[in-house]
Amino acid sequence: MDGLNKTILIVEDEEILSKNLAEHFFQAGYQALVARNGVEALKLAKENKPAVILLDIILPEMDGLDVLATLKSDMKLQAIPIIVMSNLEQGEEIKEALKLGATDYLVKSQHSMAEIADIIKKYLPQQNK
């Protein structure tokens, strides 16, 4: 084991998308955890302290902006890069997410699965090859 944190938390209620992302990261050597709602996301983040969180905004039980604000207010979790990934492309949601501390904001419909994975990898600890 090389000691790098290779855990990615995918917070996404669209099952096909979350499974595809998880599989893509698994193939690249990362551990992918999936949360289907905001409450589950907070629980998994606290238990696993992932290297990166990929966060949808529209979620059941607790929306992504509330999850983002909660994570960024937690001293133990606030340094984790959080990439918001949503189909909401209005300026207000983007501005709000970035104001709350999101590291990046991706509009799902504008990126392929491979592009999303490549963007996320920029924020992951890199292994020396």
N, CA, C and O atoms as a Tinker XYZ file with bonds, in Angstrom:
   516  protein
     1  N      0.849000   -1.202000    0.000000    73     2
     2  CA     0.000000    0.000000    0.000000    64     1     3
     3  C      0.877000    1.242000    0.000000    63     2     4     5
     4  O      1.839000    1.320000    0.764000    81     3
     5  N      0.560000    2.202000   -0.840000    73     3     6
     6  CA     1.418000    3.374000   -0.954000    64     5     7
     7  C      1.008000    4.530000   -0.046000    63     6     8     9
     8  O      1.645000    5.583000   -0.069000    81     7
     9  N     -0.036000    4.353000    0.745000    73     7    10
    10  CA    -0.420000    5.369000    1.716000    64     9    11
    11  C     -1.283000    6.501000    1.177000    63    10    12    13
    12  O     -1.732000    7.346000    1.951000    81    11
    13  N     -1.526000    6.540000   -0.126000    73    11    14
    14  CA    -2.374000    7.585000   -0.686000    64    13    15
    15  C     -3.835000    7.283000   -0.402000    63    14    16    17
    16  O     -4.264000    6.130000   -0.451000    81    15
    17  N     -4.590000    8.322000   -0.107000    73    15    18
    18  CA    -6.034000    8.161000    0.027000    64    17    19
    19  C     -6.606000    8.071000   -1.378000    63    18    20    21
    20  O     -6.519000    9.028000   -2.148000    81    19
    21  N     -7.180000    6.945000   -1.713000    73    19    22
    22  CA    -7.705000    6.725000   -3.062000    64    21    23
    23  C     -9.213000    6.551000   -3.054000    63    22    24    25
    24  O     -9.771000    5.868000   -3.912000    81    23
    25  N     -9.870000    7.169000   -2.084000    73    23    26
    26  CA   -11.311000    7.019000   -1.971000    64    25    27
    27  C    -12.034000    8.219000   -2.567000    63    26    28    29
    28  O    -11.719000    9.371000   -2.267000    81    27
    29  N    -13.009000    7.921000   -3.415000    73    27    30
    30  CA   -13.846000    8.950000   -4.023000    64    29    31
    31  C    -15.271000    8.702000   -3.558000    63    30    32    33
    32  O    -15.781000    7.589000   -3.680000    81    31
    33  N    -15.908000    9.719000   -3.032000    73    31    34
    34  CA   -17.313000    9.611000   -2.645000    64    33    35
    35  C    -18.150000   10.232000   -3.765000    63    34    36    37
    36  O    -18.026000   11.417000   -4.074000    81    35
    37  N    -19.002000    9.403000   -4.360000    73    35    38
    38  CA   -19.891000    9.851000   -5.431000    64    37    39
    39  C    -21.280000   10.014000   -4.829000    63    38    40    41
    40  O    -21.890000    9.038000   -4.393000    81    39
    41  N    -21.776000   11.234000   -4.806000    73    39    42
    42  CA   -23.097000   11.513000   -4.252000    64    41    43
    43  C    -24.013000   11.808000   -5.436000    63    42    44    45
    44  O    -24.014000   12.910000   -5.985000    81    43
    45  N    -24.782000   10.804000   -5.810000    73    43    46
    46  CA   -25.568000   10.883000   -7.042000    64    45    47
    47  C    -26.754000    9.932000   -6.920000    63    46    48    49
    48  O    -26.571000    8.749000   -6.633000    81    47
    49  N    -27.974000   10.441000   -7.136000    73    47    50
    50  CA   -29.155000    9.582000   -7.027000    64    49    51
    51  C    -29.525000    8.903000   -8.341000    63    50    52    53
    52  O    -30.393000    8.031000   -8.352000    81    51
    53  N    -28.888000    9.280000   -9.450000    73    51    54
    54  CA   -29.115000    8.581000  -10.723000    64    53    55
    55  C    -28.247000    7.330000  -10.724000    63    54    56    57
    56  O    -27.026000    7.404000  -10.865000    81    55
    57  N    -28.895000    6.180000  -10.564000    73    55    58
    58  CA   -28.163000    4.936000  -10.358000    64    57    59
    59  C    -27.214000    4.582000  -11.500000    63    58    60    61
    60  O    -26.089000    4.151000  -11.249000    81    59
    61  N    -27.641000    4.754000  -12.733000    73    59    62
    62  CA   -26.788000    4.395000  -13.879000    64    61    63
    63  C    -25.520000    5.255000  -13.881000    63    62    64    65
    64  O    -24.418000    4.741000  -14.071000    81    63
    65  N    -25.680000    6.547000  -13.671000    73    63    66
    66  CA   -24.527000    7.440000  -13.666000    64    65    67
    67  C    -23.578000    7.106000  -12.514000    63    66    68    69
    68  O    -22.366000    7.030000  -12.714000    81    67
    69  N    -24.118000    6.907000  -11.317000    73    67    70
    70  CA   -23.241000    6.620000  -10.173000    64    69    71
    71  C    -22.505000    5.294000  -10.362000    63    70    72    73
    72  O    -21.329000    5.188000  -10.014000    81    71
    73  N    -23.184000    4.279000  -10.910000    73    71    74
    74  CA   -22.528000    2.990000  -11.156000    64    73    75
    75  C    -21.424000    3.129000  -12.197000    63    74    76    77
    76  O    -20.337000    2.575000  -12.034000    81    75
    77  N    -21.704000    3.868000  -13.267000    73    75    78
    78  CA   -20.697000    4.059000  -14.317000    64    77    79
    79  C    -19.472000    4.815000  -13.798000    63    78    80    81
    80  O    -18.337000    4.448000  -14.102000    81    79
    81  N    -19.704000    5.862000  -13.021000    73    79    82
    82  CA   -18.580000    6.603000  -12.442000    64    81    83
    83  C    -17.785000    5.726000  -11.480000    63    82    84    85
    84  O    -16.555000    5.710000  -11.519000    81    83
    85  N    -18.487000    4.999000  -10.619000    73    83    86
    86  CA   -17.812000    4.124000   -9.655000    64    85    87
    87  C    -16.952000    3.089000  -10.374000    63    86    88    89
    88  O    -15.812000    2.840000   -9.982000    81    87
    89  N    -17.497000    2.494000  -11.417000    73    87    90
    90  CA   -16.752000    1.485000  -12.189000    64    89    91
    91  C    -15.529000    2.107000  -12.856000    63    90    92    93
    92  O    -14.449000    1.517000  -12.860000    81    91
    93  N    -15.704000    3.294000  -13.416000    73    91    94
    94  CA   -14.597000    3.978000  -14.079000    64    93    95
    95  C    -13.449000    4.228000  -13.098000    63    94    96    97
    96  O    -12.290000    3.969000  -13.425000    81    95
    97  N    -13.758000    4.725000  -11.911000    73    95    98
    98  CA   -12.720000    5.006000  -10.919000    64    97    99
    99  C    -12.110000    3.716000  -10.368000    63    98   100   101
   100  O    -10.909000    3.659000  -10.106000    81    99
   101  N    -12.931000    2.687000  -10.193000    73    99   102
   102  CA   -12.429000    1.394000   -9.735000    64   101   103
   103  C    -11.389000    0.861000  -10.722000    63   102   104   105
   104  O    -10.329000    0.379000  -10.322000    81   103
   105  N    -11.706000    0.952000  -12.019000    73   103   106
   106  CA   -10.778000    0.494000  -13.062000    64   105   107
   107  C     -9.461000    1.276000  -13.027000    63   106   108   109
   108  O     -8.412000    0.754000  -13.405000    81   107
   109  N     -9.524000    2.517000  -12.575000    73   107   110
   110  CA    -8.328000    3.364000  -12.502000    64   109   111
   111  C     -7.569000    3.186000  -11.182000    63   110   112   113
   112  O     -6.579000    3.875000  -10.938000    81   111
   113  N     -8.032000    2.267000  -10.336000    73   111   114
   114  CA    -7.321000    1.975000   -9.100000    64   113   115
   115  C     -7.786000    2.721000   -7.867000    63   114   116   117
   116  O     -7.083000    2.756000   -6.857000    81   115
   117  N     -8.965000    3.317000   -7.940000    73   115   118
   118  CA    -9.506000    4.050000   -6.796000    64   117   119
   119  C    -10.673000    3.296000   -6.178000    63   118   120   121
   120  O    -11.318000    2.479000   -6.835000    81   119
   121  N    -10.935000    3.577000   -4.912000    73   119   122
   122  CA   -12.111000    3.026000   -4.254000    64   121   123
   123  C    -13.226000    4.054000   -4.395000    63   122   124   125
   124  O    -13.042000    5.222000   -4.051000    81   123
   125  N    -14.370000    3.631000   -4.895000    73   123   126
   126  CA   -15.501000    4.545000   -5.068000    64   125   127
   127  C    -16.629000    4.147000   -4.130000    63   126   128   129
   128  O    -17.090000    3.006000   -4.140000    81   127
   129  N    -17.062000    5.094000   -3.327000    73   127   130
   130  CA   -18.230000    4.909000   -2.469000    64   129   131
   131  C    -19.372000    5.685000   -3.097000    63   130   132   133
   132  O    -19.158000    6.745000   -3.685000    81   131
   133  N    -20.587000    5.161000   -2.975000    73   131   134
   134  CA   -21.738000    5.839000   -3.577000    64   133   135
   135  C    -22.776000    6.136000   -2.502000    63   134   136   137
   136  O    -23.167000    5.253000   -1.739000    81   135
   137  N    -23.216000    7.388000   -2.452000    73   135   138
   138  CA   -24.323000    7.802000   -1.590000    64   137   139
   139  C    -25.457000    8.240000   -2.505000    63   138   140   141
   140  O    -25.225000    8.947000   -3.486000    81   139
   141  N    -26.673000    7.829000   -2.195000    73   139   142
   142  CA   -27.831000    8.144000   -3.042000    64   141   143
   143  C    -28.610000    9.366000   -2.543000    63   142   144   145
   144  O    -29.521000    9.840000   -3.223000    81   143
   145  N    -28.251000    9.879000   -1.352000    73   143   146
   146  CA   -28.933000   11.065000   -0.834000    64   145   147
   147  C    -27.969000   11.855000    0.048000    63   146   148   149
   148  O    -26.880000   11.384000    0.375000    81   147
   149  N    -28.380000   13.052000    0.424000    73   147   150
   150  CA   -27.513000   13.932000    1.190000    64   149   151
   151  C    -27.167000   13.431000    2.576000    63   150   152   153
   152  O    -26.040000   13.609000    3.037000    81   151
   153  N    -28.118000   12.809000    3.245000    73   151   154
   154  CA   -27.876000   12.301000    4.601000    64   153   155
   155  C    -26.823000   11.190000    4.560000    63   154   156   157
   156  O    -25.895000   11.167000    5.369000    81   155
   157  N    -26.983000   10.283000    3.614000    73   155   158
   158  CA   -26.019000    9.194000    3.441000    64   157   159
   159  C    -24.636000    9.753000    3.074000    63   158   160   161
   160  O    -23.615000    9.229000    3.519000    81   159
   161  N    -24.610000   10.802000    2.273000    73   159   162
   162  CA   -23.343000   11.423000    1.876000    64   161   163
   163  C    -22.573000   11.929000    3.090000    63   162   164   165
   164  O    -21.368000   11.700000    3.198000    81   163
   165  N    -23.254000   12.610000    3.999000    73   163   166
   166  CA   -22.588000   13.134000    5.193000    64   165   167
   167  C    -22.039000   11.999000    6.047000    63   166   168   169
   168  O    -20.923000   12.080000    6.560000    81   167
   169  N    -22.828000   10.946000    6.196000    73   167   170
   170  CA   -22.402000    9.786000    6.995000    64   169   171
   171  C    -21.152000    9.150000    6.387000    63   170   172   173
   172  O    -20.181000    8.896000    7.100000    81   171
   173  N    -21.166000    8.893000    5.087000    73   171   174
   174  CA   -20.020000    8.264000    4.428000    64   173   175
   175  C    -18.786000    9.173000    4.451000    63   174   176   177
   176  O    -17.666000    8.688000    4.611000    81   175
   177  N    -18.981000   10.470000    4.294000    73   175   178
   178  CA   -17.851000   11.409000    4.324000    64   177   179
   179  C    -17.182000   11.389000    5.696000    63   178   180   181
   180  O    -15.955000   11.371000    5.790000    81   179
   181  N    -17.984000   11.393000    6.756000    73   179   182
   182  CA   -17.423000   11.383000    8.110000    64   181   183
   183  C    -16.713000   10.071000    8.416000    63   182   184   185
   184  O    -15.662000   10.068000    9.058000    81   183
   185  N    -17.279000    8.962000    7.963000    73   183   186
   186  CA   -16.703000    7.647000    8.248000    64   185   187
   187  C    -15.444000    7.367000    7.440000    63   186   188   189
   188  O    -14.539000    6.691000    7.928000    81   187
   189  N    -15.370000    7.878000    6.206000    73   187   190
   190  CA   -14.300000    7.478000    5.289000    64   189   191
   191  C    -13.309000    8.568000    4.917000    63   190   192   193
   192  O    -12.242000    8.265000    4.384000    81   191
   193  N    -13.630000    9.823000    5.181000    73   191   194
   194  CA   -12.781000   10.958000    4.812000    64   193   195
   195  C    -12.166000   10.754000    3.419000    63   194   196   197
   196  O    -10.956000   10.571000    3.292000    81   195
   197  N    -13.009000   10.785000    2.377000    73   195   198
   198  CA   -12.530000   10.532000    1.019000    64   197   199
   199  C    -11.552000   11.603000    0.534000    63   198   200   201
   200  O    -11.492000   12.705000    1.081000    81   199
   201  N    -10.788000   11.255000   -0.501000    73   199   202
   202  CA    -9.839000   12.201000   -1.102000    64   201   203
   203  C    -10.579000   13.283000   -1.868000    63   202   204   205
   204  O    -10.144000   14.434000   -1.910000    81   203
   205  N    -11.710000   12.905000   -2.479000    73   203   206
   206  CA   -12.515000   13.823000   -3.291000    64   205   207
   207  C    -13.984000   13.440000   -3.149000    63   206   208   209
   208  O    -14.320000   12.264000   -3.002000    81   207
   209  N    -14.851000   14.445000   -3.194000    73   207   210
   210  CA   -16.295000   14.190000   -3.193000    64   209   211
   211  C    -16.873000   14.764000   -4.479000    63   210   212   213
   212  O    -16.648000   15.925000   -4.822000    81   211
   213  N    -17.620000   13.924000   -5.177000    73   211   214
   214  CA   -18.334000   14.321000   -6.392000    64   213   215
   215  C    -19.799000   14.442000   -5.988000    63   214   216   217
   216  O    -20.423000   13.440000   -5.638000    81   215
   217  N    -20.359000   15.652000   -6.029000    73   215   218
   218  CA   -21.639000   15.942000   -5.387000    64   217   219
   219  C    -22.683000   16.499000   -6.349000    63   218   220   221
   220  O    -22.477000   17.538000   -6.978000    81   219
   221  N    -23.801000   15.797000   -6.453000    73   219   222
   222  CA   -24.946000   16.299000   -7.217000    64   221   223
   223  C    -25.672000   17.330000   -6.351000    63   222   224   225
   224  O    -25.535000   17.306000   -5.128000    81   223
   225  N    -26.433000   18.226000   -6.957000    73   223   226
   226  CA   -27.188000   19.215000   -6.175000    64   225   227
   227  C    -28.589000   18.711000   -5.847000    63   226   228   229
   228  O    -29.042000   18.819000   -4.708000    81   227
   229  N    -29.269000   18.162000   -6.843000    73   227   230
   230  CA   -30.651000   17.727000   -6.612000    64   229   231
   231  C    -30.625000   16.295000   -6.077000    63   230   232   233
   232  O    -30.379000   15.340000   -6.813000    81   231
   233  N    -30.885000   16.177000   -4.773000    73   231   234
   234  CA   -30.819000   14.893000   -4.079000    64   233   235
   235  C    -32.030000   14.737000   -3.169000    63   234   236   237
   236  O    -32.601000   15.728000   -2.715000    81   235
   237  N    -32.423000   13.489000   -2.902000    73   235   238
   238  CA   -33.477000   13.284000   -1.909000    64   237   239
   239  C    -32.951000   13.543000   -0.493000    63   238   240   241
   240  O    -31.748000   13.468000   -0.245000    81   239
   241  N    -33.850000   13.844000    0.410000    73   239   242
   242  CA   -33.609000   14.030000    1.851000    64   241   243
   243  C    -32.862000   15.309000    2.224000    63   242   244   245
   244  O    -33.252000   15.989000    3.173000    81   243
   245  N    -31.802000   15.648000    1.500000    73   243   246
   246  CA   -31.021000   16.852000    1.803000    64   245   247
   247  C    -30.315000   17.236000    0.511000    63   246   248   249
   248  O    -29.587000   16.422000   -0.058000    81   247
   249  N    -30.518000   18.467000    0.034000    73   247   250
   250  CA   -29.931000   18.791000   -1.266000    64   249   251
   251  C    -28.420000   19.004000   -1.179000    63   250   252   253
   252  O    -27.852000   19.177000   -0.100000    81   251
   253  N    -27.797000   18.986000   -2.348000    73   251   254
   254  CA   -26.344000   19.052000   -2.420000    64   253   255
   255  C    -25.745000   20.321000   -1.851000    63   254   256   257
   256  O    -24.655000   20.276000   -1.279000    81   255
   257  N    -26.420000   21.453000   -1.989000    73   255   258
   258  CA   -25.880000   22.695000   -1.430000    64   257   259
   259  C    -25.857000   22.636000    0.096000    63   258   260   261
   260  O    -24.927000   23.149000    0.719000    81   259
   261  N    -26.869000   22.016000    0.704000    73   259   262
   262  CA   -26.864000   21.845000    2.166000    64   261   263
   263  C    -25.753000   20.884000    2.588000    63   262   264   265
   264  O    -25.089000   21.098000    3.603000    81   263
   265  N    -25.557000   19.829000    1.805000    73   263   266
   266  CA   -24.466000   18.883000    2.090000    64   265   267
   267  C    -23.129000   19.618000    2.002000    63   266   268   269
   268  O    -22.278000   19.477000    2.880000    81   267
   269  N    -22.951000   20.396000    0.944000    73   267   270
   270  CA   -21.718000   21.161000    0.745000    64   269   271
   271  C    -21.457000   22.099000    1.923000    63   270   272   273
   272  O    -20.345000   22.135000    2.450000    81   271
   273  N    -22.463000   22.851000    2.335000    73   271   274
   274  CA   -22.306000   23.787000    3.459000    64   273   275
   275  C    -21.949000   23.038000    4.742000    63   274   276   277
   276  O    -21.110000   23.497000    5.517000    81   275
   277  N    -22.584000   21.890000    4.967000    73   275   278
   278  CA   -22.321000   21.100000    6.176000    64   277   279
   279  C    -20.892000   20.563000    6.164000    63   278   280   281
   280  O    -20.197000   20.628000    7.178000    81   279
   281  N    -20.453000   20.037000    5.029000    73   279   282
   282  CA   -19.090000   19.503000    4.933000    64   281   283
   283  C    -18.052000   20.608000    5.133000    63   282   284   285
   284  O    -17.055000   20.403000    5.827000    81   283
   285  N    -18.277000   21.760000    4.538000    73   283   286
   286  CA   -17.308000   22.850000    4.627000    64   285   287
   287  C    -17.276000   23.491000    6.016000    63   286   288   289
   288  O    -16.326000   24.198000    6.352000    81   287
   289  N    -18.317000   23.243000    6.824000    73   287   290
   290  CA   -18.312000   23.788000    8.188000    64   289   291
   291  C    -17.713000   22.802000    9.188000    63   290   292   293
   292  O    -17.567000   23.130000   10.365000    81   291
   293  N    -17.365000   21.593000    8.731000    73   291   294
   294  CA   -16.782000   20.567000    9.595000    64   293   295
   295  C    -15.257000   20.645000    9.487000    63   294   296   297
   296  O    -14.697000   20.407000    8.417000    81   295
   297  N    -14.588000   20.975000   10.587000    73   295   298
   298  CA   -13.131000   21.154000   10.585000    64   297   299
   299  C    -12.385000   19.931000   10.047000    63   298   300   301
   300  O    -11.338000   20.076000    9.417000    81   299
   301  N    -12.908000   18.745000   10.288000    73   299   302
   302  CA   -12.226000   17.515000    9.864000    64   301   303
   303  C    -12.435000   17.199000    8.384000    63   302   304   305
   304  O    -11.698000   16.397000    7.811000    81   303
   305  N    -13.434000   17.824000    7.767000    73   303   306
   306  CA   -13.775000   17.491000    6.383000    64   305   307
   307  C    -13.619000   18.655000    5.407000    63   306   308   309
   308  O    -13.659000   18.449000    4.194000    81   307
   309  N    -13.443000   19.874000    5.917000    73   307   310
   310  CA   -13.514000   21.051000    5.058000    64   309   311
   311  C    -12.412000   21.127000    4.006000    63   310   312   313
   312  O    -12.567000   21.849000    3.020000    81   311
   313  N    -11.312000   20.412000    4.181000    73   311   314
   314  CA   -10.221000   20.474000    3.204000    64   313   315
   315  C    -10.436000   19.533000    2.017000    63   314   316   317
   316  O     -9.700000   19.613000    1.034000    81   315
   317  N    -11.416000   18.656000    2.091000    73   315   318
   318  CA   -11.669000   17.714000    0.999000    64   317   319
   319  C    -12.180000   18.481000   -0.225000    63   318   320   321
   320  O    -13.139000   19.244000   -0.114000    81   319
   321  N    -11.550000   18.288000   -1.393000    73   319   322
   322  CA   -12.073000   18.928000   -2.598000    64   321   323
   323  C    -13.472000   18.379000   -2.930000    63   322   324   325
   324  O    -13.682000   17.167000   -2.949000    81   323
   325  N    -14.406000   19.275000   -3.187000    73   323   326
   326  CA   -15.771000   18.874000   -3.533000    64   325   327
   327  C    -16.087000   19.430000   -4.913000    63   326   328   329
   328  O    -16.095000   20.641000   -5.132000    81   327
   329  N    -16.347000   18.514000   -5.833000    73   327   330
   330  CA   -16.703000   18.904000   -7.187000    64   329   331
   331  C    -18.201000   18.723000   -7.336000    63   330   332   333
   332  O    -18.708000   17.603000   -7.274000    81   331
   333  N    -18.903000   19.816000   -7.531000    73   331   334
   334  CA   -20.351000   19.755000   -7.712000    64   333   335
   335  C    -20.610000   19.388000   -9.170000    63   334   336   337
   336  O    -20.046000   19.976000  -10.093000    81   335
   337  N    -21.477000   18.401000   -9.343000    73   335   338
   338  CA   -21.816000   17.928000  -10.680000    64   337   339
   339  C    -23.329000   17.904000  -10.782000    63   338   340   341
   340  O    -23.997000   17.150000  -10.075000    81   339
   341  N    -23.866000   18.731000  -11.663000    73   339   342
   342  CA   -25.314000   18.862000  -11.738000    64   341   343
   343  C    -25.740000   19.195000  -13.160000    63   342   344   345
   344  O    -24.922000   19.591000  -13.991000    81   343
   345  N    -27.013000   19.031000  -13.424000    73   343   346
   346  CA   -27.551000   19.506000  -14.700000    64   345   347
   347  C    -28.067000   20.932000  -14.579000    63   346   348   349
   348  O    -28.503000   21.523000  -15.567000    81   347
   349  N    -28.019000   21.487000  -13.372000    73   347   350
   350  CA   -28.414000   22.878000  -13.185000    64   349   351
   351  C    -27.286000   23.752000  -13.711000    63   350   352   353
   352  O    -26.171000   23.722000  -13.189000    81   351
   353  N    -27.580000   24.524000  -14.738000    73   351   354
   354  CA   -26.508000   25.348000  -15.292000    64   353   355
   355  C    -26.788000   26.840000  -15.182000    63   354   356   357
   356  O    -26.110000   27.653000  -15.810000    81   355
   357  N    -27.792000   27.196000  -14.377000    73   355   358
   358  CA   -28.058000   28.608000  -14.143000    64   357   359
   359  C    -26.920000   29.180000  -13.300000    63   358   360   361
   360  O    -26.358000   28.494000  -12.447000    81   359
   361  N    -26.600000   30.412000  -13.545000    73   359   362
   362  CA   -25.521000   31.074000  -12.829000    64   361   363
   363  C    -25.689000   31.088000  -11.329000    63   362   364   365
   364  O    -24.702000   31.023000  -10.596000    81   363
   365  N    -26.932000   31.171000  -10.850000    73   363   366
   366  CA   -27.171000   31.257000   -9.410000    64   365   367
   367  C    -26.665000   30.017000   -8.674000    63   366   368   369
   368  O    -25.988000   30.136000   -7.653000    81   367
   369  N    -26.991000   28.819000   -9.191000    73   367   370
   370  CA   -26.550000   27.589000   -8.536000    64   369   371
   371  C    -25.028000   27.477000   -8.556000    63   370   372   373
   372  O    -24.408000   27.079000   -7.570000    81   371
   373  N    -24.448000   27.830000   -9.682000    73   371   374
   374  CA   -22.987000   27.753000   -9.799000    64   373   375
   375  C    -22.338000   28.711000   -8.808000    63   374   376   377
   376  O    -21.422000   28.331000   -8.079000    81   375
   377  N    -22.819000   29.966000   -8.784000    73   375   378
   378  CA   -22.266000   30.962000   -7.860000    64   377   379
   379  C    -22.418000   30.521000   -6.411000    63   378   380   381
   380  O    -21.487000   30.648000   -5.616000    81   379
   381  N    -23.598000   29.999000   -6.070000    73   379   382
   382  CA   -23.860000   29.564000   -4.701000    64   381   383
   383  C    -22.937000   28.413000   -4.311000    63   382   384   385
   384  O    -22.377000   28.412000   -3.215000    81   383
   385  N    -22.777000   27.437000   -5.197000    73   383   386
   386  CA   -21.906000   26.290000   -4.901000    64   385   387
   387  C    -20.465000   26.746000   -4.678000    63   386   388   389
   388  O    -19.808000   26.304000   -3.736000    81   387
   389  N    -19.981000   27.623000   -5.540000    73   387   390
   390  CA   -18.604000   28.101000   -5.401000    64   389   391
   391  C    -18.445000   28.958000   -4.142000    63   390   392   393
   392  O    -17.416000   28.894000   -3.470000    81   391
   393  N    -19.463000   29.755000   -3.829000    73   391   394
   394  CA   -19.429000   30.577000   -2.619000    64   393   395
   395  C    -19.370000   29.704000   -1.367000    63   394   396   397
   396  O    -18.701000   30.045000   -0.391000    81   395
   397  N    -20.078000   28.572000   -1.406000    73   395   398
   398  CA   -20.096000   27.657000   -0.263000    64   397   399
   399  C    -18.808000   26.848000   -0.131000    63   398   400   401
   400  O    -18.597000   26.176000    0.878000    81   399
   401  N    -17.951000   26.913000   -1.145000    73   399   402
   402  CA   -16.662000   26.237000   -1.038000    64   401   403
   403  C    -16.409000   25.111000   -2.014000    63   402   404   405
   404  O    -15.430000   24.380000   -1.865000    81   403
   405  N    -17.269000   24.949000   -3.015000    73   403   406
   406  CA   -17.025000   23.909000   -4.018000    64   405   407
   407  C    -15.709000   24.196000   -4.732000    63   406   408   409
   408  O    -15.385000   25.350000   -5.014000    81   407
   409  N    -14.963000   23.152000   -5.020000    73   407   410
   410  CA   -13.688000   23.277000   -5.707000    64   409   411
   411  C    -13.899000   23.506000   -7.197000    63   410   412   413
   412  O    -13.130000   24.220000   -7.841000    81   411
   413  N    -14.952000   22.893000   -7.738000    73   411   414
   414  CA   -15.236000   22.989000   -9.169000    64   413   415
   415  C    -16.724000   22.727000   -9.357000    63   414   416   417
   416  O    -17.383000   22.207000   -8.457000    81   415
   417  N    -17.252000   23.085000  -10.519000    73   415   418
   418  CA   -18.677000   22.878000  -10.831000    64   417   419
   419  C    -18.763000   22.367000  -12.263000    63   418   420   421
   420  O    -18.341000   23.042000  -13.201000    81   419
   421  N    -19.313000   21.172000  -12.420000    73   419   422
   422  CA   -19.460000   20.569000  -13.748000    64   421   423
   423  C    -20.933000   20.439000  -14.101000    63   422   424   425
   424  O    -21.741000   20.021000  -13.271000    81   423
   425  N    -21.278000   20.792000  -15.318000    73   423   426
   426  CA   -22.636000   20.553000  -15.808000    64   425   427
   427  C    -22.607000   19.188000  -16.494000    63   426   428   429
   428  O    -21.929000   19.008000  -17.506000    81   427
   429  N    -23.355000   18.221000  -15.932000    73   427   430
   430  CA   -23.315000   16.826000  -16.405000    64   429   431
   431  C    -23.484000   16.703000  -17.908000    63   430   432   433
   432  O    -22.733000   15.979000  -18.563000    81   431
   433  N    -24.470000   17.409000  -18.459000    73   431   434
   434  CA   -24.792000   17.246000  -19.873000    64   433   435
   435  C    -23.694000   17.765000  -20.802000    63   434   436   437
   436  O    -23.722000   17.490000  -22.001000    81   435
   437  N    -22.735000   18.508000  -20.263000    73   435   438
   438  CA   -21.673000   19.083000  -21.101000    64   437   439
   439  C    -20.397000   18.241000  -21.103000    63   438   440   441
   440  O    -19.416000   18.612000  -21.747000    81   439
   441  N    -20.401000   17.104000  -20.384000    73   439   442
   442  CA   -19.186000   16.296000  -20.265000    64   441   443
   443  C    -19.507000   14.817000  -20.439000    63   442   444   445
   444  O    -20.543000   14.333000  -19.982000    81   443
   445  N    -18.605000   14.110000  -21.104000    73   443   446
   446  CA   -18.735000   12.656000  -21.200000    64   445   447
   447  C    -18.236000   12.045000  -19.886000    63   446   448   449
   448  O    -17.628000   12.732000  -19.064000    81   447
   449  N    -18.498000   10.767000  -19.701000    73   447   450
   450  CA   -18.031000   10.059000  -18.509000    64   449   451
   451  C    -16.503000   10.161000  -18.389000    63   450   452   453
   452  O    -15.977000   10.403000  -17.303000    81   451
   453  N    -15.809000    9.980000  -19.490000    73   451   454
   454  CA   -14.341000   10.041000  -19.474000    64   453   455
   455  C    -13.852000   11.448000  -19.100000    63   454   456   457
   456  O    -12.885000   11.595000  -18.352000    81   455
   457  N    -14.523000   12.471000  -19.624000    73   455   458
   458  CA   -14.131000   13.848000  -19.295000    64   457   459
   459  C    -14.347000   14.132000  -17.812000    63   458   460   461
   460  O    -13.504000   14.755000  -17.167000    81   459
   461  N    -15.474000   13.678000  -17.274000    73   459   462
   462  CA   -15.746000   13.869000  -15.843000    64   461   463
   463  C    -14.650000   13.187000  -15.025000    63   462   464   465
   464  O    -14.108000   13.780000  -14.092000    81   463
   465  N    -14.331000   11.959000  -15.372000    73   463   466
   466  CA   -13.300000   11.219000  -14.644000    64   465   467
   467  C    -11.952000   11.933000  -14.725000    63   466   468   469
   468  O    -11.239000   12.019000  -13.725000    81   467
   469  N    -11.595000   12.448000  -15.909000    73   467   470
   470  CA   -10.328000   13.164000  -16.057000    64   469   471
   471  C    -10.288000   14.423000  -15.195000    63   470   472   473
   472  O     -9.260000   14.733000  -14.593000    81   471
   473  N    -11.397000   15.143000  -15.136000    73   471   474
   474  CA   -11.464000   16.356000  -14.312000    64   473   475
   475  C    -11.287000   15.998000  -12.839000    63   474   476   477
   476  O    -10.542000   16.664000  -12.119000    81   475
   477  N    -11.972000   14.945000  -12.393000    73   475   478
   478  CA   -11.890000   14.533000  -10.992000    64   477   479
   479  C    -10.469000   14.102000  -10.638000    63   478   480   481
   480  O     -9.987000   14.381000   -9.540000    81   479
   481  N     -9.811000   13.432000  -11.554000    73   479   482
   482  CA    -8.455000   12.930000  -11.280000    64   481   483
   483  C     -7.470000   14.060000  -10.971000    63   482   484   485
   484  O     -6.469000   13.834000  -10.292000    81   483
   485  N     -7.742000   15.270000  -11.460000    73   483   486
   486  CA    -6.865000   16.411000  -11.152000    64   485   487
   487  C     -6.816000   16.678000   -9.649000    63   486   488   489
   488  O     -5.832000   17.206000   -9.132000    81   487
   489  N     -7.890000   16.305000   -8.958000    73   487   490
   490  CA    -7.985000   16.617000   -7.536000    64   489   491
   491  C     -7.607000   15.440000   -6.645000    63   490   492   493
   492  O     -7.627000   15.557000   -5.420000    81   491
   493  N     -7.263000   14.309000   -7.251000    73   491   494
   494  CA    -6.901000   13.111000   -6.495000    64   493   495
   495  C     -5.401000   13.063000   -6.250000    63   494   496   497
   496  O     -4.617000   13.562000   -7.057000    81   495
   497  N     -4.999000   12.451000   -5.115000    73   495   498
   498  CA    -3.561000   12.263000   -4.898000    64   497   499
   499  C     -2.994000   11.402000   -6.037000    63   498   500   501
   500  O     -3.586000   10.387000   -6.404000    81   499
   501  N     -1.885000   11.800000   -6.574000    73   499   502
   502  CA    -1.290000   11.072000   -7.696000    64   501   503
   503  C     -0.268000   10.076000   -7.213000    63   502   504   505
   504  O      0.504000   10.352000   -6.295000    81   503
   505  N     -0.267000    8.920000   -7.835000    73   503   506
   506  CA     0.746000    7.939000   -7.496000    64   505   507
   507  C      1.976000    8.182000   -8.364000    63   506   508   509
   508  O      1.869000    8.576000   -9.525000    81   507
   509  N      3.125000    7.942000   -7.785000    73   507   510
   510  CA     4.364000    8.084000   -8.548000    64   509   511
   511  C      4.578000    6.817000   -9.360000    63   510   512   513
   512  O      4.548000    5.710000   -8.823000    81   511
   513  N      4.790000    6.985000  -10.637000    73   511   514
   514  CA     4.974000    5.802000  -11.498000    64   513   515
   515  C      6.407000    5.722000  -11.947000    63   514   516
   516  O      6.775000    4.802000  -12.678000    81   515
